[in-house]
Amino acid sequence: MIDTLRLTAGEARALLERGDVSGAELRAAYRKAIETRNEELNCFLTLVDGDGNDGVPIALKDVISTKGVRTTAGSKILEDYVPVFDSTVADRCKAAGLQLLGKTNTDEFAMGSSTENSAYGPSRNPWDPTPAVRSNSRPRFAATSACARPMAPSRGTESSPSPPVSTRSGR
């Protein structure tokens, strides 16, 4: 059994490189964690069944264009939009062999500092789901903290991984 709560991106990569786990097994462990908590936390707007890569699973913010994957930008206006191209970030993640788990919640058109302005409702903190998450980056942090994936780009156009909420909050 894979402990997705404590598994870092580096450890996930090492497991894959040693052959201790397959990409499919790693993806399945994260998908199980997402399916267990996403209804409560509302971190993911879209889940991807598989993208042909076998590397470390990642999540991308729903404002990042991903070819063939629904991208809503947190808006009902785009609820059925499926891009015909990849953004630079998505293209580089694919080229690195990272496998996309899904797209995380965001304020509508990224206009805000929390997901309270998402047409799909706010994301919740996995440690205390009562209040809404208070940062536009928090759905990614909440997804990481809730065992849903080991890393994601820290901003819509950057490639730095965001650390789990637990490392920021002392938990």
Secondary structure, DSSP 4 states (H G I P E B T S, - for coil): ---TTT--HHHHHHHHHHTSS-HHHHHHHHHHHHHHHHHHH--EEEE-S--S--S-EEEEETTS--TTS---TT-GGGTT---SS--HHHHHHHHTT-EEEEEE--SGGG-SSSGGG-TT---B-SS--SSBP-STTHHHHHHHHTTS-SB-BSSTT--PBPPPHHHHHT-
